[in-house]
Amino acid sequence: MTCRATSARRLIATALLALLSTGAAACGSSTDPASSTTSLSSIKQYHQIPQQPLGPARQQVAQATDPGTWSYASPAKGKLTLLYFGYTSCPDICPTTMADLAVALRTLPRADAEKVWVQFVSTDPHRDTAARLQAWIHHYSPTFHAGRAPITQVIAAARTYGIGISKPKVTKHDYQVTHGAEVVVLDQHGGMVGYFSALTPSKVYAAALPTLIKDYA
């Protein structure tokens, strides 16, 4: 999937993120609707992997937001990992997705939000320097993480989870980065247990995450 999304969705997600960032909406409490679990089968944007999880991928990425490297095979212990492959120059779908995830986590009870690890992996490592990744991802949330690796390794890791990525194409008049836009859900062993469709709204993440946290964190 080439990185494309509607401007309206991006504006809505960004506006909600800005609203929460100013403190106009408080973090959820234990009485919030989001704190109760929801049947994942009722959420059409979430797709469970039948039988055995896919993976884990065996590659690693050099973290831009944390010391050292991050491994797909051993993601954050005690947390649910949400993995997304994208790039900082993306005009729409990548920023929309990060904003939607940030909004969703800020509406969850704090105890739930702290059990979610959002990992962004660059599909354009030539332009996405460590400094650029850190500044870009922390624009959405200081708790989000981002890393980079040689594009061949990124492509191989994404393929393990069924996510298609192409090496950036550079022409005289264009620089094209094509990648799948699904948000991958990893268990504590790096296996893919499910994924969210591209451009899943923040309210759907907020509804699904408490159940996923209960099952996999």
Backbone as CSV, one residue per row, in Angstrom:
resi,resn,N_x,N_y,N_z,CA_x,CA_y,CA_z,C_x,C_y,C_z
1,MET,0.846,-1.198,0.000,0.000,0.000,0.000,0.875,1.240,0.000
2,THR,0.692,2.097,-0.996,1.372,3.380,-0.994,0.777,4.249,0.100
3,CYS,1.602,5.027,0.760,1.156,5.806,1.913,0.177,6.887,1.491
4,ARG,-1.096,6.654,1.675,-2.129,7.611,1.319,-3.231,7.566,2.365
5,ALA,-3.800,8.727,2.697,-4.949,8.780,3.587,-5.679,10.083,3.331
6,THR,-6.916,10.182,3.814,-7.673,11.398,3.580,-7.191,12.504,4.504
7,SER,-7.216,13.721,4.000,-6.805,14.869,4.814,-7.732,15.048,5.997
8,ALA,-9.030,14.752,5.811,-9.998,14.939,6.887,-9.671,14.056,8.084
9,ARG,-9.354,12.772,7.829,-9.011,11.878,8.918,-7.784,12.360,9.669
10,ARG,-6.799,12.854,8.934,-5.587,13.324,9.594,-5.890,14.538,10.456
11,LEU,-6.699,15.459,9.964,-7.032,16.660,10.720,-7.804,16.316,11.984
12,ILE,-8.738,15.361,11.885,-9.515,14.961,13.055,-8.611,14.346,14.117
13,ALA,-7.745,13.422,13.682,-6.848,12.763,14.631,-5.909,13.766,15.284
14,THR,-5.365,14.676,14.501,-4.448,15.671,15.031,-5.151,16.612,15.994
15,ALA,-6.390,16.986,15.673,-7.159,17.870,16.548,-7.447,17.198,17.881
16,LEU,-7.812,15.915,17.853,-8.067,15.196,19.093,-6.809,15.081,19.935
17,LEU,-5.692,14.819,19.274,-4.418,14.708,19.986,-4.072,16.027,20.649
18,ALA,-4.270,17.131,19.935,-3.978,18.450,20.486,-4.883,18.749,21.684
19,LEU,-6.151,18.343,21.589,-7.096,18.575,22.676,-6.666,17.838,23.936
20,LEU,-6.290,16.591,23.781,-5.855,15.812,24.933,-4.545,16.341,25.500
21,SER,-3.663,16.817,24.609,-2.361,17.298,25.050,-2.477,18.542,25.910
22,THR,-3.524,19.336,25.698,-3.699,20.563,26.474,-4.363,20.306,27.819
23,GLY,-4.763,19.044,28.047,-5.392,18.714,29.318,-6.877,18.899,29.316
24,ALA,-7.478,19.195,28.141,-8.922,19.379,28.088,-9.657,18.077,28.352
25,ALA,-9.001,16.955,28.133,-9.585,15.655,28.450,-8.629,14.934,29.390
26,ALA,-9.162,14.408,30.474,-8.316,13.761,31.472,-8.079,12.312,31.107
27,CYS,-7.070,11.717,31.733,-6.843,10.289,31.539,-8.023,9.522,32.095
28,GLY,-8.300,8.356,31.505,-9.432,7.562,31.935,-9.253,7.046,33.356
29,SER,-10.360,6.777,33.993,-10.339,6.195,35.323,-10.859,4.772,35.244
30,SER,-10.924,4.106,36.385,-11.361,2.714,36.391,-12.832,2.576,36.032
31,THR,-13.566,3.705,36.018,-14.978,3.636,35.664,-15.218,3.978,34.213
32,ASP,-14.179,4.274,33.453,-14.334,4.576,32.035,-14.838,3.362,31.284
33,PRO,-15.653,3.559,30.217,-16.053,2.434,29.378,-14.859,1.703,28.814
34,ALA,-13.776,2.436,28.538,-12.601,1.812,27.923,-11.928,0.812,28.851
35,SER,-12.244,0.899,30.166,-11.579,0.012,31.106,-12.178,-1.386,31.101
36,SER,-13.371,-1.554,30.542,-13.980,-2.873,30.464,-13.528,-3.557,29.187
37,THR,-13.497,-4.890,29.231,-13.026,-5.617,28.071,-14.131,-5.751,27.033
38,THR,-13.723,-5.840,25.778,-14.639,-5.947,24.659,-14.302,-7.204,23.879
39,SER,-15.311,-7.873,23.373,-15.071,-9.048,22.542,-14.395,-8.617,21.246
40,LEU,-13.206,-9.158,20.988,-12.462,-8.764,19.797,-13.180,-9.184,18.523
41,SER,-13.979,-10.240,18.606,-14.696,-10.693,17.413,-15.732,-9.689,16.944
42,SER,-16.102,-8.761,17.826,-17.099,-7.752,17.450,-16.468,-6.523,16.796
43,ILE,-15.139,-6.483,16.738,-14.442,-5.320,16.178,-13.952,-5.669,14.782
44,LYS,-14.609,-5.125,13.784,-14.304,-5.534,12.407,-12.941,-5.056,11.935
45,GLN,-12.388,-4.016,12.554,-11.060,-3.531,12.137,-9.914,-4.340,12.748
46,TYR,-10.240,-5.230,13.696,-9.195,-6.064,14.283,-9.309,-7.478,13.740
47,HIS,-8.150,-8.057,13.358,-8.124,-9.381,12.743,-7.217,-10.296,13.564
48,GLN,-7.803,-11.294,14.166,-7.059,-12.249,14.983,-6.353,-13.265,14.089
49,ILE,-5.121,-13.629,14.446,-4.399,-14.665,13.723,-4.876,-16.025,14.236
50,PRO,-5.424,-16.869,13.377,-5.913,-18.170,13.841,-4.763,-19.098,14.216
51,GLN,-5.027,-19.944,15.200,-4.067,-20.951,15.640,-2.768,-20.299,16.143
52,GLN,-1.634,-20.631,15.545,-0.347,-20.162,16.052,-0.032,-18.736,15.583
53,PRO,0.600,-17.927,16.462,1.034,-16.585,16.036,2.051,-16.661,14.898
54,LEU,2.137,-15.601,14.112,3.143,-15.511,13.055,4.451,-14.965,13.622
55,GLY,5.552,-15.568,13.236,6.842,-15.063,13.681,7.342,-15.798,14.915
56,PRO,8.287,-15.179,15.613,8.718,-13.781,15.485,9.741,-13.558,14.383
57,ALA,9.875,-12.301,13.963,10.972,-11.921,13.077,12.274,-11.990,13.865
58,ARG,13.371,-12.308,13.211,14.645,-12.495,13.901,15.570,-11.280,13.828
59,GLN,15.160,-10.243,13.130,16.009,-9.072,12.979,15.920,-8.159,14.213
60,GLN,16.738,-7.112,14.204,16.703,-6.095,15.248,16.724,-4.718,14.596
61,VAL,16.365,-3.710,15.366,16.464,-2.330,14.886,17.258,-1.519,15.900
62,ALA,17.991,-0.545,15.419,18.707,0.376,16.298,17.723,1.444,16.755
63,GLN,17.516,1.535,18.050,16.534,2.474,18.562,17.015,3.923,18.473
64,ALA,16.112,4.789,18.060,16.394,6.223,18.048,15.913,6.882,19.333
65,THR,15.016,6.216,20.028,14.411,6.796,21.225,14.889,6.157,22.514
66,ASP,15.633,5.073,22.401,16.113,4.335,23.576,17.543,3.874,23.309
67,PRO,18.298,3.605,24.349,19.646,3.079,24.149,19.601,1.684,23.530
68,GLY,20.573,1.387,22.701,20.724,0.038,22.182,19.754,-0.320,21.078
69,THR,19.429,-1.611,21.015,18.591,-2.133,19.940,17.294,-2.700,20.501
70,TRP,16.340,-2.883,19.599,15.064,-3.508,19.937,14.898,-4.731,19.057
71,SER,14.470,-5.830,19.648,14.328,-7.086,18.931,12.864,-7.456,18.783
72,TYR,12.474,-7.847,17.583,11.106,-8.325,17.366,10.850,-9.568,18.223
73,ALA,11.866,-10.392,18.387,11.707,-11.667,19.094,11.602,-11.516,20.605
74,SER,12.016,-10.379,21.132,11.908,-10.154,22.576,11.479,-8.720,22.835
75,PRO,10.226,-8.404,22.497,9.741,-7.039,22.729,9.598,-6.756,24.211
76,ALA,9.063,-5.611,24.554,9.030,-5.164,25.945,8.323,-6.167,26.860
77,LYS,9.035,-6.607,27.894,8.497,-7.583,28.828,7.346,-6.976,29.630
78,GLY,6.271,-7.739,29.739,5.133,-7.272,30.515,4.268,-6.255,29.812
79,LYS,4.486,-6.077,28.509,3.709,-5.107,27.751,3.149,-5.727,26.473
80,LEU,2.083,-5.152,26.001,1.547,-5.463,24.681,2.263,-4.569,23.684
81,THR,2.771,-5.122,22.603,3.501,-4.325,21.623,2.641,-4.077,20.384
82,LEU,2.548,-2.822,19.993,1.903,-2.420,18.744,3.008,-1.968,17.798
83,LEU,3.162,-2.673,16.699,4.264,-2.456,15.763,3.743,-1.850,14.470
84,TYR,4.428,-0.798,14.010,4.012,-0.139,12.769,5.235,0.171,11.916
85,PHE,5.159,-0.171,10.641,6.212,0.131,9.679,5.789,1.352,8.870
86,GLY,6.605,2.415,8.913,6.258,3.630,8.178,7.463,4.547,8.055
87,TYR,7.238,5.797,7.680,8.352,6.729,7.508,7.911,8.146,7.831
88,THR,8.850,8.949,8.281,8.515,10.270,8.829,8.069,11.277,7.771
89,SER,8.437,11.053,6.505,8.038,11.977,5.445,6.667,11.646,4.873
90,CYS,6.042,10.619,5.384,4.711,10.220,4.924,3.741,11.395,5.065
91,PRO,3.003,11.729,4.013,2.147,12.916,4.070,0.867,12.731,4.853
92,ASP,0.443,11.492,5.117,-0.888,11.353,5.701,-1.103,10.111,6.551
93,ILE,-0.963,8.904,5.991,-1.410,7.730,6.734,-0.553,7.439,7.967
94,CYS,0.754,7.653,7.890,1.616,7.405,9.065,1.326,8.384,10.196
95,PRO,1.274,9.685,9.933,0.935,10.599,11.031,-0.474,10.394,11.565
96,THR,-1.409,10.037,10.682,-2.770,9.763,11.147,-2.783,8.583,12.097
97,THR,-2.064,7.530,11.746,-2.024,6.331,12.584,-1.396,6.624,13.935
98,MET,-0.272,7.340,13.951,0.371,7.658,15.218,-0.519,8.545,16.089
99,ALA,-1.196,9.491,15.465,-2.089,10.362,16.227,-3.262,9.579,16.801
100,ASP,-3.819,8.667,16.010,-4.936,7.855,16.499,-4.504,6.967,17.671
101,LEU,-3.314,6.376,17.574,-2.822,5.549,18.679,-2.603,6.394,19.930
102,ALA,-2.039,7.586,19.750,-1.796,8.461,20.901,-3.102,8.858,21.573
103,VAL,-4.110,9.193,20.774,-5.414,9.557,21.327,-6.006,8.377,22.097
104,ALA,-5.943,7.192,21.496,-6.511,6.007,22.142,-5.859,5.732,23.485
105,LEU,-4.528,5.806,23.547,-3.827,5.507,24.795,-4.129,6.542,25.867
106,ARG,-4.347,7.768,25.453,-4.621,8.814,26.443,-6.047,8.733,26.976
107,THR,-6.905,7.978,26.338,-8.259,7.799,26.854,-8.376,6.549,27.717
108,LEU,-7.340,5.722,27.744,-7.354,4.524,28.572,-6.989,4.860,30.018
109,PRO,-7.385,4.004,30.953,-6.868,4.156,32.310,-5.343,4.105,32.291
110,ARG,-4.714,4.857,33.152,-3.253,4.956,33.145,-2.591,3.579,33.263
111,ALA,-3.141,2.726,34.110,-2.544,1.404,34.309,-2.538,0.593,33.020
112,ASP,-3.582,0.731,32.202,-3.631,0.041,30.915,-2.664,0.665,29.920
113,ALA,-2.670,1.980,29.847,-1.809,2.673,28.878,-0.338,2.346,29.110
114,GLU,0.046,2.184,30.364,1.442,1.896,30.681,1.860,0.480,30.288
115,LYS,0.903,-0.353,29.922,1.210,-1.722,29.504,1.277,-1.871,27.982
116,VAL,1.276,-0.746,27.269,1.337,-0.778,25.811,2.638,-0.150,25.329
117,TRP,3.348,-0.855,24.469,4.589,-0.378,23.861,4.324,-0.152,22.376
118,VAL,4.401,1.079,21.927,4.230,1.396,20.502,5.603,1.494,19.858
119,GLN,5.872,0.628,18.882,7.172,0.585,18.206,7.002,0.929,16.734
120,PHE,7.647,2.014,16.311,7.652,2.462,14.923,8.981,2.066,14.292
121,VAL,8.926,1.407,13.126,10.139,1.010,12.416,10.138,1.686,11.047
122,SER,11.214,2.400,10.752,11.277,3.191,9.522,11.405,2.315,8.276
123,THR,10.615,2.650,7.267,10.735,2.022,5.947,11.526,2.912,4.993
124,ASP,12.103,3.969,5.553,12.916,4.902,4.760,14.161,5.275,5.568
125,PRO,14.976,4.268,5.940,16.100,4.538,6.838,17.164,5.461,6.255
126,HIS,17.199,5.619,4.938,18.178,6.523,4.331,17.930,7.966,4.757
127,ARG,16.666,8.364,4.803,16.332,9.740,5.195,15.956,9.854,6.674
128,ASP,15.436,8.795,7.244,15.023,8.833,8.646,16.221,8.587,9.563
129,THR,16.915,9.663,9.877,18.029,9.565,10.817,17.484,9.342,12.225
130,ALA,18.358,8.983,13.135,17.933,8.768,14.519,17.323,10.032,15.105
131,ALA,17.944,11.173,14.846,17.433,12.432,15.389,16.058,12.765,14.812
132,ARG,15.907,12.515,13.534,14.624,12.801,12.881,13.523,11.885,13.416
133,LEU,13.834,10.618,13.588,12.859,9.680,14.117,12.431,10.057,15.530
134,GLN,13.399,10.399,16.354,13.078,10.742,17.735,12.172,11.970,17.806
135,ALA,12.498,13.005,17.060,11.683,14.218,17.086,10.276,13.943,16.545
136,TRP,10.204,13.168,15.485,8.915,12.905,14.833,8.003,12.077,15.725
137,ILE,8.512,10.980,16.271,7.658,10.091,17.056,7.237,10.734,18.367
138,HIS,8.120,11.523,18.973,7.779,12.159,20.243,6.828,13.334,20.073
139,HIS,6.631,13.763,18.838,5.582,14.746,18.572,4.215,14.168,18.916
140,TYR,4.055,12.866,18.751,2.778,12.214,19.023,2.685,11.747,20.473
141,SER,3.747,11.193,20.994,3.762,10.793,22.402,5.197,10.563,22.856
142,PRO,5.562,11.089,24.013,6.917,10.845,24.531,7.122,9.400,24.960
143,THR,6.039,8.616,24.997,6.159,7.208,25.386,6.336,6.283,24.179
144,PHE,6.217,6.821,22.959,6.363,5.996,21.765,7.845,5.748,21.472
145,HIS,8.126,4.683,20.751,9.495,4.280,20.443,9.669,4.153,18.930
146,ALA,10.878,4.434,18.458,11.149,4.358,17.020,12.563,3.860,16.789
147,GLY,12.746,3.130,15.696,14.059,2.604,15.369,14.237,2.441,13.875
148,ARG,15.453,2.065,13.488,15.779,1.927,12.076,16.776,0.793,11.881
149,ALA,16.815,0.276,10.657,17.736,-0.793,10.284,17.887,-0.733,8.773
150,PRO,18.877,-1.418,8.201,18.983,-1.476,6.742,17.658,-1.934,6.136
151,ILE,17.280,-1.331,5.022,15.958,-1.570,4.452,15.733,-3.043,4.126
152,THR,16.772,-3.764,3.735,16.588,-5.185,3.442,16.162,-5.963,4.683
153,GLN,16.689,-5.571,5.836,16.300,-6.219,7.080,14.873,-5.852,7.485
154,VAL,14.507,-4.601,7.245,13.150,-4.153,7.556,12.143,-4.899,6.683
155,ILE,12.450,-5.035,5.399,11.566,-5.752,4.476,11.395,-7.204,4.916
156,ALA,12.499,-7.847,5.306,12.440,-9.246,5.734,11.619,-9.406,7.006
157,ALA,11.807,-8.504,7.958,11.055,-8.577,9.210,9.564,-8.373,8.961
158,ALA,9.234,-7.382,8.153,7.826,-7.111,7.858,7.177,-8.289,7.141
159,ARG,7.925,-8.935,6.250,7.388,-10.078,5.516,7.020,-11.218,6.457
160,THR,7.776,-11.364,7.541,7.459,-12.398,8.531,6.039,-12.237,9.057
161,TYR,5.601,-10.983,9.178,4.274,-10.689,9.707,3.243,-10.439,8.608
162,GLY,3.615,-10.705,7.366,2.676,-10.533,6.264,2.471,-9.096,5.836
163,ILE,3.409,-8.229,6.184,3.311,-6.817,5.815,4.233,-6.560,4.623
164,GLY,3.682,-6.026,3.560,4.465,-5.772,2.365,5.157,-4.421,2.397
165,ILE,6.451,-4.423,2.103,7.240,-3.195,2.013,8.114,-3.277,0.771
166,SER,8.234,-2.163,0.065,9.126,-2.098,-1.085,10.264,-1.134,-0.792
167,LYS,11.422,-1.424,-1.339,12.544,-0.511,-1.204,12.175,0.825,-1.839
168,PRO,12.473,1.957,-1.174,12.129,3.265,-1.744,12.627,3.411,-3.183
169,LYS,11.755,3.962,-4.024,12.095,4.179,-5.428,12.405,5.656,-5.656
170,VAL,13.586,5.904,-6.157,14.015,7.280,-6.410,14.074,7.512,-7.914
171,THR,13.315,8.484,-8.380,13.355,8.866,-9.788,13.734,10.339,-9.883
172,LYS,13.772,10.837,-11.078,14.172,12.226,-11.275,13.208,13.190,-10.615
173,HIS,11.931,12.828,-10.578,10.917,13.748,-10.067,10.171,13.240,-8.839
174,ASP,10.570,12.100,-8.297,9.778,11.529,-7.212,10.646,10.670,-6.293
175,TYR,10.157,10.516,-5.056,10.763,9.620,-4.075,9.595,8.875,-3.453
176,GLN,9.410,7.622,-3.828,8.228,6.884,-3.435,8.559,5.793,-2.421
177,VAL,7.805,5.793,-1.323,7.946,4.768,-0.292,6.605,4.044,-0.183
178,THR,6.616,2.754,-0.420,5.390,1.957,-0.401,5.468,0.922,0.715
179,HIS,4.421,0.873,1.542,4.424,-0.061,2.665,3.009,-0.362,3.108
180,GLY,2.836,-1.532,3.712,1.561,-1.854,4.327,1.317,-0.961,5.525
181,ALA,0.064,-0.666,5.802,-0.251,0.308,6.848,-0.994,-0.304,8.030
182,GLU,-0.914,-1.616,8.178,-1.564,-2.271,9.308,-0.742,-2.083,10.589
183,VAL,-1.417,-2.077,11.715,-0.755,-2.032,13.024,-0.719,-3.457,13.564
184,VAL,0.481,-3.988,13.724,0.684,-5.379,14.125,0.664,-5.494,15.649
185,VAL,-0.006,-6.502,16.153,-0.075,-6.763,17.592,0.828,-7.955,17.911
186,LEU,1.824,-7.734,18.769,2.772,-8.782,19.136,2.565,-9.224,20.578
187,ASP,2.707,-10.541,20.797,2.710,-11.025,22.172,4.116,-10.854,22.751
188,GLN,4.331,-11.326,23.966,5.610,-11.083,24.637,6.774,-11.882,24.046
189,HIS,6.473,-12.785,23.139,7.529,-13.551,22.476,7.756,-13.082,21.038
190,GLY,7.119,-11.971,20.668,7.303,-11.424,19.335,6.452,-12.074,18.268
191,GLY,5.511,-12.917,18.665,4.608,-13.521,17.700,3.451,-12.585,17.386
192,MET,3.059,-12.534,16.128,1.941,-11.697,15.712,0.637,-12.426,16.005
193,VAL,-0.154,-11.886,16.931,-1.415,-12.515,17.312,-2.602,-11.890,16.587
194,GLY,-2.384,-10.753,15.956,-3.450,-10.082,15.226,-2.954,-8.768,14.663
195,TYR,-3.840,-8.063,13.993,-3.471,-6.750,13.459,-4.716,-5.890,13.284
196,PHE,-4.504,-4.584,13.314,-5.557,-3.613,13.045,-5.440,-3.156,11.598
197,SER,-6.577,-3.018,10.931,-6.588,-2.544,9.556,-6.024,-1.129,9.467
198,ALA,-5.564,-0.762,8.287,-5.087,0.609,8.058,-6.196,1.600,8.389
199,LEU,-5.786,2.691,9.022,-6.677,3.792,9.369,-7.807,3.375,10.314
200,THR,-7.493,2.483,11.235,-8.439,2.175,12.308,-8.616,3.420,13.181
201,PRO,-9.844,3.816,13.497,-10.059,5.019,14.311,-9.584,4.830,15.758
202,SER,-9.293,5.921,16.411,-8.798,5.867,17.790,-9.790,5.200,18.727
203,LYS,-11.086,5.410,18.515,-12.083,4.816,19.416,-12.093,3.295,19.321
204,VAL,-11.714,2.760,18.162,-11.653,1.302,18.015,-10.441,0.752,18.759
205,TYR,-9.292,1.423,18.633,-8.127,1.021,19.423,-8.475,1.033,20.910
206,ALA,-9.114,2.106,21.353,-9.442,2.246,22.768,-10.370,1.139,23.244
207,ALA,-11.264,0.680,22.374,-12.188,-0.382,22.749,-11.501,-1.744,22.793
208,ALA,-10.548,-1.970,21.875,-9.913,-3.281,21.758,-8.741,-3.473,22.717
209,LEU,-8.025,-2.418,23.022,-6.771,-2.564,23.765,-6.924,-3.178,25.153
210,PRO,-7.929,-2.837,25.950,-8.021,-3.473,27.271,-8.092,-4.997,27.193
211,THR,-8.809,-5.533,26.204,-8.869,-6.980,26.051,-7.530,-7.546,25.621
212,LEU,-6.862,-6.887,24.670,-5.559,-7.337,24.209,-4.519,-7.283,25.333
213,ILE,-4.586,-6.234,26.140,-3.677,-6.117,27.282,-3.909,-7.264,28.256
214,LYS,-5.164,-7.540,28.537,-5.517,-8.634,29.458,-5.009,-9.978,28.936
215,ASP,-5.077,-10.176,27.626,-4.697,-11.456,27.042,-3.210,-11.627,26.831
216,TYR,-2.490,-10.522,26.555,-1.111,-10.656,26.085,-0.059,-9.865,26.856
217,ALA,-0.450,-8.941,27.716,0.561,-8.156,28.450,0.999,-8.899,29.710
